[in-house]
Amino acid sequence: MKKNSKKLISVALTLSIVGGYGSTLSLAAADSNPDVSKVTVTFNGNSTNSKGFTWYTSLDSKNSDLQVVKKTGAKKPDFKKALKFSGTQNISTNSQKEYVHKAEATGLKADTEYYYRVGDASLNNWSEVGTFTTAPKNGAFTFIDLTDTQAKTEDEAILSSETISKALDTVPNAEFMVHNGDLVDDGAKEEQWDWLLGHSQESLLNTTFAPSAGNHEDESYAFIDHFNLDVPENSATETGAYYSYDYSNAHFAVLNSNEDSEKYANFSEDQIEWLKEDVKAAKANGAKWVIVNIHKGPYTTSNHATDDDIMDPNGVRNQVAPLMAELDIDFVLQGHDHIYARTKPITSNGTASETEKITETKKGQTVEYTVNPDGAIYLIPATAGPKVYYKNQDPVLGEAFYNLFEVADENHSAIYGPDPSNNTRPVRGQIQNFVGITMDKDKLTAVTYEIDQNKNNAEPYIIDQFGIIKK
């Protein structure tokens, strides 16, 4: 058990008489000597020299102080020598007894590891010490992708936090973690953020987090309250946020599929115009790769593949997917559909392009690479949490649709039978997934891991490996 989990359990036991884990955390936050909680580190500004930070405290902690010190050979950081930054605080939209604090660290050195802590210097009230690494100006890097950690109970949130922890242990060189949305089950219930971010705190203290907003955090500023993101000026943030960042030779565009317009289901016209200009600017600035993170993706293989907002004339598959090919997007990371699948390269007319493939074997592991794909490749990494869906058998999809996929298996959880409370879905909580992705010059390599709670001591094992080469 991690030390942070012990701390949370201690708080819960002390105050459980008042009713429920979420309530205990809220009361703990209102204590006269509050702990700093729900700390996240995000991309904000130039990724080579800046970071964004968010944390929560009680209303007693009015200052927003961030201290950063370069990591050296010393066992403990000396914060007397730290760079010091001040931020802002606002009362949480969904937790009126808590402040949301946000601050940015700037002027840092590229490709450098730092210690940090956040809190209130006047009260000497600090978070535990965390670490982060600034982006390199060029060169290879690795990140983790996962999605849908949403949990209905605290026990399920612990399961999701274990996936996050195991992912970081399995891919120890990952410099950041991408999340494809639906972090919690109900974003307006702050106790659910307490669960997920609380039990994941040790993990999240030591990585940079790059989330997209899911439909389960689509109101009351639930998403943007928890993350310090560099959003476009005057863009709406009540339902989520869209933003972008560069990392080495790659550009990442993170979309908010909780907006809506007559022309685009799930997206405002402003957001789509922003995407076009953002990608155009990134390519002009020399980005070799462009990756999109979207919650409600157009090419998935489960329940949501036949939703109206995906299939209608103004749906994502008919309006936004062609744009991905037209903008020369390389790779689209999706959430929402709780199953593992990946496509062939899909062109602007919705067909799979002919591909050249090469196979490489290294340390006994074989990876098949698609060479210079004409079109975007879509990946949905199943779920890092408890909720799973069966493969969609609706005949409206048909053979032509599934021929667009390289992998379109039945959900691996199906072998354990239907969920007792909903027989239209496999049983919850049995299998989780995440992906380690390495970018190295003209090569992208992805390794997909699975965790089965019933075998291999619930340790991750590889289920898929693939890649893209751009010559």
C-alpha positions in Angstrom: 0.0 0.0 0.0 1.3 3.4 -0.9 2.0 6.0 1.8 -0.5 8.4 0.3 -3.3 5.7 0.4 -2.5 5.1 4.1 -2.9 8.8 4.8 -6.3 8.9 3.1 -7.5 5.8 4.9 -6.5 7.4 8.2 -8.5 10.5 7.4 -11.5 8.3 6.3 -11.4 6.3 9.5 -11.1 9.4 11.7 -14.1 11.0 10.2 -16.2 8.1 8.8 -18.9 8.7 11.4 -20.1 11.7 9.3 -20.9 9.6 6.4 -18.9 8.4 3.4 -15.4 8.8 2.0 -16.1 11.8 -0.1 -17.6 13.6 2.9 -14.5 12.8 5.0 -12.2 14.4 2.5 -14.3 17.5 2.3 -14.2 17.8 6.1 -10.5 17.2 6.1 -10.1 20.0 3.6 -12.0 22.3 6.0 -9.8 21.6 8.9 -7.7 24.5 10.4 -4.5 22.7 9.5 -5.4 21.5 6.0 -3.5 19.1 3.8 -2.8 20.1 0.2 -4.7 17.7 -2.0 -5.6 16.8 -5.6 -2.2 18.0 -7.0 -1.9 17.7 -10.8 0.9 18.8 -13.2 0.0 19.7 -16.7 1.4 21.2 -19.9 1.0 25.0 -19.9 3.0 27.2 -22.2 6.3 26.0 -23.8 6.8 22.4 -22.7 10.6 22.8 -22.7 10.6 25.5 -20.0 7.2 25.7 -18.2 4.6 23.6 -16.4 1.1 24.2 -14.9 0.1 23.1 -11.4 -3.3 22.7 -9.7 -4.1 21.8 -6.1 -6.9 22.1 -3.6 -6.9 23.3 0.0 -9.4 24.5 2.6 -10.4 28.2 2.6 -7.8 28.8 5.4 -5.0 28.5 2.9 -5.3 31.7 0.9 -1.9 31.8 -0.8 -0.9 29.9 -3.9 2.8 29.2 -3.7 4.9 27.0 -5.9 8.6 26.1 -5.3 10.7 24.4 -7.9 14.3 23.2 -7.5 16.5 21.3 -10.0 17.1 17.7 -9.2 20.7 17.0 -8.2 22.6 14.1 -6.6 21.2 15.2 -3.2 18.8 12.8 -1.6 16.4 15.6 -0.6 15.7 18.8 -2.4 16.8 22.1 -0.7 13.8 24.4 -1.1 15.8 27.3 0.3 17.4 27.4 -3.1 14.1 27.0 -5.0 12.6 29.1 -7.8 9.5 30.6 -6.3 6.2 31.3 -8.2 2.9 32.7 -7.0 -0.5 31.7 -8.5 -4.2 32.3 -8.0 -7.0 30.8 -6.1 -10.8 30.5 -6.5 -13.5 28.8 -4.6 -14.1 25.4 -6.2 -17.3 25.3 -8.4 -18.4 22.0 -7.0 -16.8 22.1 -3.5 -17.6 25.4 -1.8 -15.4 24.7 1.2 -12.2 24.3 -0.9 -9.9 26.7 -2.8 -8.7 25.7 -6.3 -5.1 27.0 -6.6 -3.3 27.3 -9.9 0.3 28.4 -10.7 2.8 28.1 -13.5 6.6 27.5 -13.3 8.4 29.3 -16.2 12.0 29.9 -17.2 13.0 26.3 -16.6 15.7 24.4 -18.5 14.8 21.9 -21.3 15.0 18.2 -20.7 15.7 18.6 -17.0 14.2 16.9 -13.9 12.9 19.1 -11.1 11.5 18.7 -7.6 8.5 20.8 -6.6 6.0 21.4 -3.9 2.9 23.5 -3.8 1.0 25.1 -0.9 1.0 28.2 1.3 4.4 29.4 2.5 2.9 31.7 5.1 1.3 28.7 6.8 4.2 26.4 6.0 1.6 24.1 4.6 3.0 22.1 1.7 2.2 19.2 -0.5 4.4 16.2 -0.5 7.4 16.7 -2.8 6.8 15.7 -6.4 9.0 15.6 -9.6 8.5 16.5 -13.2 10.7 16.7 -16.3 10.7 19.4 -18.9 10.4 18.4 -22.6 13.5 18.0 -24.7 14.0 20.3 -27.6 14.4 17.3 -29.8 15.0 13.5 -29.5 13.1 10.4 -28.6 10.5 10.3 -25.8 7.8 8.0 -24.4 4.4 8.6 -23.0 1.5 6.5 -21.7 -2.1 6.6 -23.0 -5.1 5.4 -21.1 -8.8 6.3 -20.7 -12.1 6.0 -18.8 -10.9 5.7 -15.2 -14.5 6.6 -14.2 -15.6 4.8 -11.1 -19.0 4.6 -9.3 -17.5 3.7 -5.9 -14.3 4.4 -4.0 -13.2 0.7 -4.5 -13.5 1.1 -8.3 -11.5 4.4 -8.1 -8.7 2.4 -6.2 -8.7 0.0 -9.1 -8.3 2.8 -11.6 -5.5 4.3 -9.5 -3.8 0.9 -9.5 -3.9 0.9 -13.3 -2.2 4.3 -13.3 0.5 3.2 -10.9 1.1 -0.1 -12.8 1.3 1.8 -16.1 4.0 4.1 -14.7 5.9 1.1 -13.2 5.7 -0.8 -16.5 6.7 2.1 -18.7 9.2 3.7 -16.3 10.7 6.0 -19.0 7.3 7.6 -19.7 7.7 11.4 -19.5 3.9 12.1 -19.3 0.5 10.5 -19.3 -2.3 11.1 -21.8 -5.9 10.5 -20.6 -8.7 10.2 -23.2 -11.5 11.4 -21.0 -14.1 10.3 -18.4 -11.8 10.6 -15.5 -14.7 10.2 -13.0 -18.3 9.0 -13.2 -19.9 12.3 -12.3 -17.6 15.4 -12.6 -20.0 17.5 -10.5 -19.5 15.2 -7.5 -16.2 16.4 -5.9 -15.9 13.3 -3.8 -15.3 11.3 -7.0 -12.3 13.6 -7.8 -11.2 13.0 -4.2 -11.3 9.3 -4.8 -9.4 9.2 -8.1 -6.9 12.0 -7.5 -6.5 11.0 -3.8 -5.6 7.4 -4.5 -3.5 8.3 -7.5 -1.8 11.2 -5.8 1.6 9.6 -5.4 1.5 8.7 -9.1 0.3 12.1 -10.3 2.8 13.9 -8.1 5.5 12.4 -10.3 4.3 12.7 -13.9 2.8 15.3 -16.2 -0.8 14.7 -17.0 -2.5 15.6 -20.3 -6.2 14.8 -20.1 -9.2 15.4 -22.4 -12.7 16.1 -21.1 -15.1 13.2 -21.2 -18.9 13.4 -21.2 -18.9 12.5 -17.5 -17.2 15.8 -16.6 -19.2 18.0 -19.1 -20.7 20.5 -16.7 -20.1 23.0 -13.9 -16.4 23.6 -14.9 -15.7 20.2 -13.4 -12.8 19.5 -15.8 -11.0 22.8 -16.0 -11.1 23.3 -12.2 -8.8 20.3 -11.8 -6.2 21.1 -14.5 -4.1 24.2 -15.3 -4.2 24.3 -19.1 -3.2 26.8 -21.7 -6.6 27.2 -23.4 -7.3 29.5 -26.4 -8.3 33.0 -25.3 -12.1 33.4 -24.9 -12.8 29.7 -25.4 -15.6 28.2 -23.4 -14.6 25.9 -20.5 -17.8 25.0 -18.7 -18.1 21.7 -20.5 -14.3 21.0 -20.8 -11.4 22.5 -22.7 -9.4 22.2 -25.9 -5.7 23.0 -26.0 -2.5 21.8 -27.5 1.2 21.3 -26.7 4.4 20.4 -28.4 6.8 17.7 -27.2 10.1 17.3 -29.1 9.1 16.8 -32.8 5.4 16.0 -32.0 2.4 18.2 -31.7 -0.6 17.1 -29.6 -4.1 18.6 -30.1 -6.6 17.8 -27.3 -10.2 18.2 -28.2 -13.4 18.8 -26.2 -16.2 16.6 -27.5 -18.7 18.1 -25.1 -19.5 21.1 -27.2 -22.2 21.1 -29.9 -23.3 23.0 -33.0 -25.6 22.6 -35.9 -22.7 21.8 -38.2 -20.7 19.6 -35.9 -22.2 17.2 -33.3 -20.0 17.4 -30.2 -18.0 20.3 -31.4 -18.4 24.1 -31.8 -17.5 25.7 -35.0 -15.0 27.8 -33.1 -13.2 24.7 -31.9 -13.0 23.1 -35.3 -11.6 26.4 -36.8 -9.1 26.5 -33.9 -8.0 22.9 -34.7 -7.4 23.7 -38.3 -5.3 26.8 -37.5 -3.5 25.0 -34.6 -2.4 22.1 -36.8 -1.4 24.3 -39.7 0.7 26.4 -37.3 2.3 23.3 -35.8 3.4 22.0 -39.2 4.7 25.4 -40.2 6.8 25.3 -37.0 8.3 22.0 -38.0 6.2 19.3 -36.2 7.0 15.9 -37.6 4.0 14.2 -36.0 0.5 15.3 -35.1 -1.5 13.4 -32.5 -5.1 14.1 -31.5 -6.7 13.2 -28.2 -10.5 13.0 -28.4 -13.0 11.4 -26.0 -15.9 10.6 -28.4 -14.0 9.1 -31.3 -15.3 8.3 -34.7 -13.8 4.8 -35.1 -14.6 2.5 -32.2 -16.2 -1.0 -32.1 -18.6 -1.0 -29.2 -21.9 0.6 -28.0 -21.0 4.2 -29.1 -20.0 3.3 -32.6 -23.7 3.6 -33.6 -24.6 6.6 -31.6 -26.4 9.5 -33.4 -23.6 12.0 -32.6 -21.2 9.7 -34.4 -23.3 8.4 -37.3 -25.6 11.3 -38.2 -24.8 13.6 -41.2 -23.3 16.1 -38.7 -21.8 13.3 -36.6 -18.1 12.9 -35.8 -17.5 10.1 -38.3 -19.0 12.2 -41.2 -17.7 15.6 -40.3 -14.6 15.5 -38.0 -13.0 12.2 -39.2 -12.5 13.4 -42.8 -10.9 16.5 -41.4 -8.3 14.3 -39.6 -7.1 13.0 -42.9 -7.2 16.3 -44.6 -5.1 17.9 -41.9 -2.7 15.0 -42.1 -3.2 13.8 -38.6 -1.1 10.8 -37.9 -2.6 9.2 -34.9 -6.0 9.7 -33.0 -6.3 8.5 -29.4 -9.9 7.9 -28.4 -12.0 7.1 -25.3 -15.7 6.6 -24.5 -16.3 3.1 -25.9 -14.6 0.9 -23.3 -13.1 -1.7 -25.7 -9.7 -2.2 -27.4 -9.5 -1.6 -31.1 -7.3 0.1 -33.7 -7.8 0.9 -37.3 -6.0 0.8 -40.6 -5.1 4.3 -42.0 -8.5 5.9 -42.8 -8.6 8.5 -45.6 -10.9 11.5 -45.9 -13.5 9.5 -47.8 -13.8 7.0 -44.9 -12.0 4.1 -46.6 -8.9 2.3 -45.5 -5.9 3.0 -47.6 -3.5 0.5 -49.1 -0.4 0.2 -46.9 3.2 -0.9 -47.0 4.2 -2.8 -43.8 7.5 -3.8 -42.4 8.2 -6.0 -39.4 10.9 -5.5 -36.8 11.9 -7.9 -34.1 13.8 -6.7 -31.0 14.5 -8.7 -27.9 12.1 -11.4 -29.1 9.2 -8.9 -29.6 7.8 -8.4 -33.1 6.3 -5.0 -34.1 4.5 -4.4 -37.4 5.0 -0.9 -38.7 2.7 0.8 -41.3 5.0 2.9 -43.6 3.9 6.3 -44.8 0.2 5.7 -44.1 -2.3 7.7 -46.2 -4.8 8.7 -43.6 -5.1 8.7 -39.8 -4.8 5.6 -37.6 -7.3 5.5 -34.7 -6.7 3.7 -31.4 -9.1 3.1 -28.5 -7.1 1.6 -25.6 -10.1 0.0 -23.8 -10.4 1.2 -20.2 -8.1 1.8 -17.3 -11.1 1.5 -14.9 -14.0 -0.9 -14.2 -16.5 -0.3 -17.0 -16.5 -2.4 -20.2 -18.8 -3.0 -23.2 -19.3 -5.8 -25.6 -18.4 -5.5 -29.3 -21.2 -3.8 -31.3 -23.1 -6.4 -33.4 -25.5 -3.9 -35.0 -25.9 -4.8 -38.7 -25.8 -1.1 -39.6 -22.1 -1.3 -39.1 -21.5 -4.3 -41.3 -18.5 -6.0 -42.7 -17.3 -2.9 -44.5 -17.0 -1.0 -41.2 -15.1 -3.7 -39.4 -12.7 -4.1 -42.4 -11.4 -0.6 -41.5 -9.8 -2.2 -38.4 -6.6 -4.1 -37.9 -7.8 -5.2 -34.4 -11.5 -5.4 -33.6 -11.8 -8.3 -31.1 -14.7 -9.0 -28.7 -14.0 -7.4 -25.3 -11.5 -9.5 -23.5 -13.7 -9.2 -20.4 -16.5 -11.1 -22.1 -15.0 -14.5 -21.0 -16.1 -13.7 -17.5 -19.7 -13.4 -18.4 -22.3 -10.5 -18.1 -22.4 -8.0 -15.3 -24.9 -9.1 -12.6 -26.5 -5.7 -12.6 -26.6 -5.2 -16.4 -26.4 -8.2 -18.7 -25.9 -6.0 -21.7 -22.3 -5.5 -20.5 -19.4 -7.8 -19.4 -18.8 -8.0 -15.7 -17.1 -4.8 -14.3 -13.6 -4.5 -13.0 -11.9 -7.6 -14.5 -9.6 -6.2 -17.2 -7.8 -2.9 -17.6 -5.5 -1.6 -20.4 -3.0 1.1 -21.1 -0.5 1.8 -23.9 3.1 2.8 -23.9 4.0 4.9 -26.9 7.6 5.9 -28.0 8.3 8.6 -30.6 11.8 8.4 -32.1 12.5 10.6 -35.1 10.4 9.1 -37.9 9.2 6.1 -35.9 6.2 5.7 -33.6 6.1 2.4 -31.6 3.1 1.4 -29.4 2.9 -1.4 -27.0 -0.5 -2.3 -25.5 -0.7 -3.8 -22.0 -3.5 -5.6 -20.3 -4.2 -6.3 -16.6 -6.4 -9.3 -15.8 -7.4 -9.3 -12.2 -7.8 -13.1 -12.3 -4.3 -14.1 -13.6 -0.6 -13.2 -13.8 -1.0 -11.8 -10.2 -2.8 -8.8 -11.8 0.5 -7.7 -13.4 0.5 -6.2 -16.9 1.3 -8.3 -20.0 1.5 -7.3 -23.7 -1.5 -8.0 -26.0 -0.6 -5.8 -29.0 2.4 -4.1 -30.7 2.3 -1.9 -33.7 3.9 1.3 -35.1 4.1 3.9 -37.8 7.1 4.9 -39.9 7.2 8.2 -41.8 10.0 8.3 -44.3 
